[in-house]
Amino acid sequence: MYQTGNPRDNAVFTVSELNSRARQLLEVSFASVRVEGEISNLARPSSGHWYFTLKDAGAQVRCAMFRSRTAMLKFLPKEGDMVEIRAKVSLYENRGDYQLIVDSMKPAGEGALLLAFEQLKRRLASEGLFAEERKRPLPAVRRVAIITSPTGAAIHDMLTVLKRRWPSIEVDIYPVMVQGNEAPAQIITALQRANRDARCDVIIAGRGGGSLEDLWCFNDEGVARAIAHSDIPVISAVGHEVDFTIADFVADLRAPTPSAAAEMISPDGALLRQQIISMKQRLQRAFKDRQQQRLKQLEQLRSRMRGPQHQLQNQSQRLDQLEIRLQRVMQQKIAEPRQKLARLTSVLEHLHPQKTLTQHQKNLQQLQQRLKRAVQQQLTQKQKALASGARLLSSVSPLQVLARGYSITHDQDGKVIHSAADVSPGSTIETRLHQGKLISTVQEITPDDSAHS
């Protein structure tokens, strides 16, 4: 009887246990496989995970690629693309579906590289990284940073050109790998270092010719963005004249070859020397012609010039005339102010305020005397009027009547008693005398019979 050696050979599995064991066996047996095929049924839900079927002419297999892996792709796959994936074989236990968990993906063959190139090119162009308005002109170069392989032909060619054309240009070499998986990171780091150092006027990044795969590091998106973010102008010098990379489109200037890049930043010393010699000769000829012209003018002036004695006499006579005119003008200028001063003095004496002030003082004294007499006269009249009024007032004053022996009697309410009938026996009355008053009680009332007769 066939024995497997498994203690659970005769056991009954649940469906979940079976699928779990199958998944473990598949993942252990096919931990990493490379598979090539055509994409179909591609789905990209909002989770960021991708689900698709990989097929060829005779079979198909389900695939899942999670968001952490899709974010690392350098191209965007679509229906019908031929791709090569690296994956592990697994099993979706809920449905018992056999599937591949994709770890990485790339287009299949060189055509795939061209596809990735075109997709990245379109994406970066849509972001404006290739726009002409952001490209900067090259400055005058005194120092250049070269990012390339230190052992390749490109660095040798560039240094040879610079030495021949303009040896005074200083060169900083940032050695990097220009091929392989590690090349993009090294190129990005070198670009960042050159910007931090800030010693150079321009950066040249490039290498010699090669296949599409050889030049691929200059099609890396990270390298392209590092070039775009550089504060220092960048020249891309990759491959031969027919080779184009993403770096060429992003850089401030593309050189068809590394040697051409060196020529772009360096003036031709031999040509400049020839130009300087030519300019020196033209300057010497112009100076000689100008000197001859000035000598001729000097001779003409010398022949026309007379002795200075006559000129001195004329100038002396003119000076005497000017002195006489000046004296006359000064005397006239002095006489006019004197006359004007005399006129103003006479007017001032006539208008001097002392005379007017004396007259006003006299008028003031007269007015004071008149005012004093008028006030005294008014005071005398008012005193007389006051005395007369006092006498008149005294004559009609009740006090004067009281002084003659009369009195005024009031009841308890202070009303003047005119008749005996105004009070009754027992009433209290108050009698006002010339000096003092009396408080009395009425004992008896006697009618005045004469009032009825």
C-alpha positions as CSV (number, residue, x, y, z in Angstrom):
1,M,0.0,0.0,0.0
2,Y,1.3,3.5,-1.0
3,Q,2.4,5.6,2.1
4,T,3.1,9.3,1.9
5,G,4.6,9.5,5.4
6,N,2.3,12.4,6.2
7,P,0.5,11.8,9.6
8,R,-2.6,13.3,8.1
9,D,-2.7,11.2,4.9
10,N,-5.9,9.4,6.1
11,A,-7.4,12.6,7.7
12,V,-10.3,14.6,6.3
13,F,-9.4,18.3,5.5
14,T,-11.8,21.1,5.6
15,V,-11.8,23.3,2.5
16,S,-10.0,26.1,4.3
17,E,-7.3,23.8,5.6
18,L,-6.8,22.3,2.1
19,N,-6.5,25.7,0.5
20,S,-4.1,26.9,3.2
21,R,-1.9,23.9,2.8
22,A,-1.9,24.3,-1.0
23,R,-1.0,28.0,-0.7
24,Q,1.9,27.2,1.6
25,L,3.2,24.5,-0.8
26,L,3.0,26.8,-3.8
27,E,4.7,29.8,-2.1
28,V,7.5,27.5,-0.9
29,S,8.0,25.7,-4.2
30,F,7.7,28.9,-6.3
31,A,9.0,31.7,-4.1
32,S,10.2,33.7,-7.1
33,V,9.5,33.1,-10.8
34,R,9.9,35.2,-13.9
35,V,7.0,35.0,-16.3
36,E,6.4,36.7,-19.6
37,G,2.9,37.2,-21.2
38,E,0.2,39.6,-22.4
39,I,-1.9,41.7,-20.0
40,S,-5.6,41.4,-20.1
41,N,-8.6,42.2,-17.8
42,L,-6.6,44.9,-16.1
43,A,-8.4,46.5,-13.2
44,R,-7.1,49.4,-11.0
45,P,-9.5,50.0,-8.1
46,S,-9.2,53.0,-5.7
47,S,-7.1,51.0,-3.3
48,G,-4.1,51.3,-5.6
49,H,-3.8,47.5,-6.1
50,W,-3.8,46.1,-9.6
51,Y,-5.5,42.9,-10.7
52,F,-5.0,41.4,-14.2
53,T,-4.6,38.2,-16.2
54,L,-1.3,37.2,-17.8
55,K,-1.8,35.0,-20.9
56,D,-0.2,33.5,-23.9
57,A,-1.5,31.5,-26.8
58,G,-2.3,28.5,-24.7
59,A,-3.0,29.5,-21.1
60,Q,-3.6,32.2,-18.6
61,V,-3.1,33.0,-14.9
62,R,-4.5,35.5,-12.5
63,C,-2.2,38.1,-11.1
64,A,-2.3,40.6,-8.2
65,M,0.1,43.5,-7.7
66,F,-0.2,45.5,-4.5
67,R,0.1,49.3,-4.2
68,S,3.5,49.3,-2.6
69,R,4.8,47.7,-5.8
70,T,2.8,49.5,-8.4
71,A,4.1,52.8,-7.1
72,M,7.7,51.7,-8.0
73,L,6.9,51.1,-11.7
74,K,8.6,53.5,-14.3
75,F,5.8,52.9,-16.9
76,L,2.0,52.5,-16.9
77,P,0.9,49.2,-18.4
78,K,-2.3,48.8,-20.4
79,E,-4.4,46.1,-22.0
80,G,-2.4,44.1,-24.6
81,D,1.1,45.0,-23.3
82,M,3.7,42.3,-23.3
83,V,5.4,42.4,-19.9
84,E,7.9,40.4,-17.9
85,I,7.0,40.0,-14.2
86,R,8.8,38.6,-11.2
87,A,6.3,37.0,-8.8
88,K,5.7,34.3,-6.3
89,V,3.0,31.6,-6.9
90,S,0.2,31.7,-4.4
91,L,-3.4,30.8,-3.9
92,Y,-6.4,33.0,-3.1
93,E,-7.9,30.8,-0.3
94,N,-11.4,32.3,-0.3
95,R,-12.0,31.1,-3.9
96,G,-9.3,28.5,-4.2
97,D,-7.9,30.5,-7.2
98,Y,-4.3,29.9,-8.2
99,Q,-2.6,33.3,-8.7
100,L,0.7,35.2,-9.0
101,I,1.6,37.9,-6.4
102,V,3.7,40.3,-8.6
103,D,6.8,41.9,-7.1
104,S,8.1,43.8,-10.2
105,M,7.1,44.4,-13.8
106,K,8.8,45.7,-16.9
107,P,8.0,45.8,-20.6
108,A,9.2,42.7,-22.4
109,G,12.2,43.2,-24.8
110,E,13.8,46.5,-26.2
111,G,10.4,47.6,-27.5
112,A,9.3,47.6,-23.9
113,L,12.2,50.0,-23.0
114,L,11.1,52.3,-25.8
115,L,7.5,52.1,-24.5
116,A,8.7,53.1,-21.0
117,F,10.8,55.9,-22.6
118,E,7.8,57.3,-24.5
119,Q,5.5,57.1,-21.5
120,L,8.0,58.9,-19.2
121,K,8.7,61.5,-21.8
122,R,5.0,62.3,-22.3
123,R,4.4,62.5,-18.5
124,L,7.4,64.8,-17.8
125,A,6.5,67.0,-20.8
126,S,3.0,67.4,-19.5
127,E,4.5,68.7,-16.2
128,G,6.4,71.3,-18.1
129,L,9.9,69.9,-17.4
130,F,10.8,70.2,-21.1
131,A,9.5,73.8,-21.6
132,E,11.9,76.2,-23.3
133,E,11.1,79.1,-21.0
134,R,12.6,77.3,-18.0
135,K,15.9,76.6,-19.8
136,R,18.7,79.0,-18.8
137,P,21.4,80.4,-21.0
138,L,25.0,79.3,-20.3
139,P,27.1,81.8,-18.4
140,A,30.7,82.5,-18.9
141,V,32.5,79.4,-17.6
142,R,35.5,79.6,-15.3
143,R,34.8,76.3,-13.5
144,V,32.9,73.2,-14.7
145,A,31.6,70.1,-12.9
146,I,31.7,66.9,-15.0
147,I,29.6,64.0,-13.8
148,T,30.7,60.9,-15.7
149,S,32.7,57.7,-15.3
150,P,36.3,58.5,-14.4
151,T,37.6,55.7,-16.6
152,G,35.5,56.1,-19.7
153,A,36.5,57.7,-23.0
154,A,34.1,60.6,-22.5
155,I,36.1,62.2,-19.6
156,H,39.3,61.9,-21.6
157,D,37.7,63.5,-24.7
158,M,36.3,66.4,-22.7
159,L,39.6,67.1,-20.8
160,T,41.5,67.0,-24.1
161,V,39.2,69.5,-25.7
162,L,39.3,71.9,-22.7
163,K,43.1,71.8,-22.5
164,R,43.4,72.5,-26.3
165,R,40.8,75.3,-26.4
166,W,40.9,77.1,-23.1
167,P,43.3,75.6,-20.4
168,S,42.3,78.1,-17.8
169,I,38.9,76.5,-17.1
170,E,39.0,74.6,-13.8
171,V,37.4,71.2,-13.8
172,D,35.7,69.3,-10.9
173,I,35.1,65.6,-11.6
174,Y,32.3,63.8,-9.8
175,P,32.9,60.1,-10.6
176,V,29.8,57.9,-11.1
177,M,28.7,54.7,-12.7
178,V,27.0,55.5,-16.0
179,Q,25.5,52.0,-16.6
180,G,23.7,49.5,-14.5
181,N,21.1,49.6,-11.6
182,E,23.3,51.7,-9.3
183,A,24.0,54.4,-11.8
184,P,20.8,56.5,-11.4
185,A,21.3,56.9,-7.6
186,Q,25.0,57.9,-8.1
187,I,24.2,60.4,-10.8
188,I,21.4,62.0,-8.6
189,T,23.8,62.2,-5.6
190,A,26.5,63.8,-7.8
191,L,24.1,66.5,-9.1
192,Q,23.0,67.3,-5.6
193,R,26.7,67.5,-4.4
194,A,27.6,69.8,-7.2
195,N,24.8,72.1,-6.3
196,R,25.7,72.0,-2.6
197,D,29.4,72.8,-3.4
198,A,28.3,75.7,-5.6
199,R,31.8,76.2,-7.0
200,C,31.1,75.7,-10.7
201,D,29.3,77.8,-13.3
202,V,27.9,74.8,-15.3
203,I,27.4,71.0,-14.9
204,I,28.1,68.5,-17.7
205,A,26.4,65.1,-17.2
206,G,27.0,62.4,-19.7
207,R,28.9,59.4,-21.1
208,G,30.0,57.9,-24.4
209,G,27.8,55.9,-26.8
210,G,26.2,52.5,-26.2
211,S,23.0,50.6,-26.6
212,L,19.6,51.7,-25.3
213,E,20.2,49.5,-22.2
214,D,23.6,51.1,-21.7
215,L,22.2,54.6,-21.8
216,W,19.1,53.8,-19.7
217,C,20.3,55.4,-16.5
218,F,19.9,58.8,-18.2
219,N,16.2,57.9,-18.9
220,D,15.6,57.5,-15.2
221,E,12.9,59.7,-13.8
222,G,14.8,60.5,-10.6
223,V,17.8,61.7,-12.7
224,A,15.5,63.8,-14.9
225,R,14.0,65.5,-11.8
226,A,17.4,66.1,-10.2
227,I,18.5,67.9,-13.4
228,A,15.3,70.0,-13.4
229,H,15.8,71.0,-9.8
230,S,19.5,71.9,-10.3
231,D,20.3,75.6,-9.4
232,I,23.3,75.4,-11.8
233,P,22.7,75.1,-15.6
234,V,23.1,71.5,-16.8
235,I,24.4,70.3,-20.2
236,S,23.4,66.7,-21.1
237,A,26.1,65.0,-23.2
238,V,25.0,61.4,-23.6
239,G,26.1,59.0,-26.4
240,H,26.4,60.0,-30.0
241,E,24.5,62.7,-32.0
242,V,21.7,60.2,-32.9
243,D,21.1,59.2,-29.3
244,F,18.4,61.0,-27.3
245,T,17.6,60.4,-23.6
246,I,15.2,62.0,-21.1
247,A,18.1,63.9,-19.6
248,D,18.6,65.7,-23.0
249,F,15.0,67.1,-22.9
250,V,15.2,68.2,-19.3
251,A,18.7,69.8,-19.4
252,D,19.2,73.4,-20.1
253,L,21.3,72.4,-23.2
254,R,21.9,69.2,-25.1
255,A,25.3,68.5,-26.5
256,P,25.4,65.8,-29.3
257,T,28.6,64.3,-27.7
258,P,30.7,64.9,-24.6
259,S,33.4,66.5,-26.8
260,A,30.8,68.9,-28.2
261,A,29.8,69.8,-24.6
262,A,33.4,70.8,-23.8
263,E,33.5,72.9,-26.9
264,M,30.3,74.7,-26.0
265,I,31.7,76.0,-22.7
266,S,35.2,76.8,-23.9
267,P,36.2,79.6,-26.3
268,D,38.7,78.6,-29.0
269,G,42.0,79.9,-27.7
270,A,43.8,79.8,-31.0
271,L,40.9,81.7,-32.7
272,L,40.9,84.3,-29.9
273,R,44.6,84.8,-30.2
274,Q,44.3,85.4,-34.0
275,Q,41.4,87.8,-33.3
276,I,43.5,89.7,-30.7
277,I,46.4,89.9,-33.1
278,S,44.2,91.2,-35.9
279,M,42.6,93.8,-33.5
280,K,46.0,94.9,-32.3
281,Q,47.1,95.5,-35.9
282,R,44.0,97.5,-36.6
283,L,44.4,99.5,-33.5
284,Q,48.1,100.3,-34.4
285,R,47.1,101.4,-37.9
286,A,44.2,103.6,-36.5
287,F,46.6,105.1,-33.9
288,K,49.2,105.9,-36.6
289,D,46.6,107.5,-38.8
290,R,45.2,109.6,-36.0
291,Q,48.7,110.7,-35.0
292,Q,49.4,111.9,-38.5
293,Q,46.1,113.8,-38.7
294,R,46.8,115.6,-35.4
295,L,50.4,116.6,-36.5
296,K,48.9,118.1,-39.7
297,Q,46.4,120.1,-37.6
298,L,49.1,121.3,-35.3
299,E,51.2,122.6,-38.2
300,Q,48.2,124.5,-39.6
301,L,47.5,126.1,-36.2
302,R,51.1,127.0,-35.7
303,S,51.3,128.8,-39.1
304,R,48.2,130.8,-38.3
305,M,49.2,131.8,-34.8
306,R,50.8,135.4,-34.4
307,G,53.1,136.7,-31.6
308,P,51.5,137.1,-28.2
309,Q,52.6,140.8,-27.7
310,H,49.7,142.3,-29.8
311,Q,47.2,140.0,-28.1
312,L,48.5,141.1,-24.7
313,Q,48.2,144.8,-25.5
314,N,44.6,144.4,-26.7
315,Q,43.8,142.5,-23.6
316,S,45.4,145.1,-21.4
317,Q,43.5,148.0,-23.1
318,R,40.3,146.1,-22.7
319,L,41.0,145.6,-19.1
320,D,41.5,149.3,-18.5
321,Q,38.2,150.1,-20.2
322,L,36.5,147.6,-18.1
323,E,38.0,149.1,-14.9
324,I,36.8,152.6,-15.9
325,R,33.3,151.3,-16.6
326,L,33.3,149.5,-13.2
327,Q,34.3,152.7,-11.3
328,R,31.5,154.7,-13.0
329,V,29.0,152.0,-12.2
330,M,30.2,151.8,-8.6
331,Q,29.9,155.6,-8.1
332,Q,26.4,155.6,-9.6
333,K,25.4,152.7,-7.4
334,I,26.7,154.5,-4.3
335,A,25.1,157.9,-5.2
336,E,21.6,156.4,-5.8
337,P,21.4,154.9,-2.3
338,R,22.6,158.1,-0.7
339,Q,19.8,160.2,-2.4
340,K,17.3,157.6,-1.5
341,L,18.4,157.6,2.1
342,A,18.1,161.5,2.3
343,R,14.5,161.3,1.0
344,L,13.6,158.6,3.4
345,T,15.1,160.5,6.3
346,S,13.0,163.6,5.5
347,V,9.8,161.5,5.2
348,L,10.7,159.8,8.5
349,E,11.2,163.1,10.3
350,H,7.8,164.3,9.0
351,L,6.1,161.2,10.0
352,H,7.9,160.8,13.4
353,P,5.3,159.8,16.0
354,Q,6.6,162.1,18.8
355,K,4.7,165.1,17.5
356,T,1.5,163.2,17.3
357,L,2.1,161.6,20.6
358,T,2.5,165.0,22.3
359,Q,-0.8,166.2,20.8
360,H,-2.5,163.1,22.0
361,Q,-1.2,163.5,25.5
362,K,-2.6,167.1,25.7
363,N,-6.0,165.8,24.4
364,L,-5.9,163.1,27.0
365,Q,-5.3,165.5,29.8
366,Q,-8.2,167.7,28.7
367,L,-10.5,164.7,28.4
368,Q,-9.5,163.6,31.9
369,Q,-10.3,167.0,33.4
370,R,-13.6,167.1,31.7
371,L,-14.4,163.6,32.8
372,K,-13.5,164.5,36.4
373,R,-15.8,167.6,36.4
374,A,-18.7,165.7,34.9
375,V,-18.4,162.8,37.4
376,Q,-18.3,165.3,40.3
377,Q,-21.3,167.1,39.0
378,Q,-23.3,163.9,38.5
379,L,-22.3,162.8,42.0
380,T,-23.5,166.0,43.6
381,Q,-26.8,165.8,41.7
382,K,-27.4,162.2,42.8
383,Q,-26.6,163.0,46.5
384,K,-29.2,165.8,46.5
385,A,-31.8,163.5,44.9
386,L,-31.0,160.8,47.5
387,A,-31.5,163.3,50.4
388,S,-34.8,164.5,49.0
389,G,-36.1,161.0,48.5
390,A,-35.0,160.0,52.0
391,R,-37.0,162.9,53.4
392,L,-40.0,162.0,51.4
393,L,-39.8,158.4,52.4
394,S,-39.4,159.3,56.0
395,S,-42.5,161.5,55.9
396,V,-44.6,158.5,54.9
397,S,-42.9,155.8,56.9
398,P,-45.0,154.1,59.6
399,L,-42.1,154.4,61.9
400,Q,-42.4,158.2,61.9
401,V,-46.1,157.8,62.7
402,L,-45.1,155.5,65.6
403,A,-42.6,158.1,66.8
404,R,-45.4,160.6,67.2
405,G,-47.2,158.3,69.7
406,Y,-49.2,156.1,67.5
407,S,-49.2,152.3,67.5
408,I,-50.1,149.3,65.3
409,T,-52.0,146.3,66.7
410,H,-52.0,142.8,65.2
411,D,-54.0,139.7,66.0
412,Q,-52.5,136.3,66.7
413,D,-52.3,135.7,62.9
414,G,-50.4,138.9,62.3
415,K,-53.3,140.8,60.6
416,V,-53.7,144.5,61.4
417,I,-56.7,145.2,63.6
418,H,-58.7,148.0,62.1
419,S,-61.9,147.7,64.3
420,A,-62.8,146.4,67.7
421,A,-65.1,144.0,66.0
422,D,-62.0,142.2,64.5
423,V,-61.3,140.7,68.0
424,S,-63.2,139.1,70.9
425,P,-62.7,139.1,74.6
426,G,-59.9,136.8,75.6
427,S,-58.0,137.2,72.3
428,T,-54.3,137.9,72.4
429,I,-53.2,140.9,70.5
430,E,-49.7,142.4,69.8
431,T,-49.2,146.2,69.8
432,R,-46.2,147.6,67.9
433,L,-44.9,150.9,69.4
434,H,-42.2,153.3,68.3
435,Q,-39.8,151.4,70.6
436,G,-40.8,147.8,71.4
437,K,-44.1,146.0,71.4
438,L,-46.8,144.9,73.9
439,I,-48.6,141.5,74.2
440,S,-52.1,141.9,75.6
441,T,-55.3,140.0,76.3
442,V,-58.6,141.6,75.4
443,Q,-60.7,142.1,78.6
444,E,-63.6,144.1,77.2
445,I,-64.7,145.5,73.9
446,T,-66.4,149.0,73.7
447,P,-68.1,149.7,70.4
448,D,-67.4,153.1,68.8
449,D,-70.8,154.7,68.7
450,S,-69.5,157.6,66.6
451,A,-69.1,155.2,63.7
452,H,-72.9,154.9,63.5
453,S,-73.7,158.6,63.9
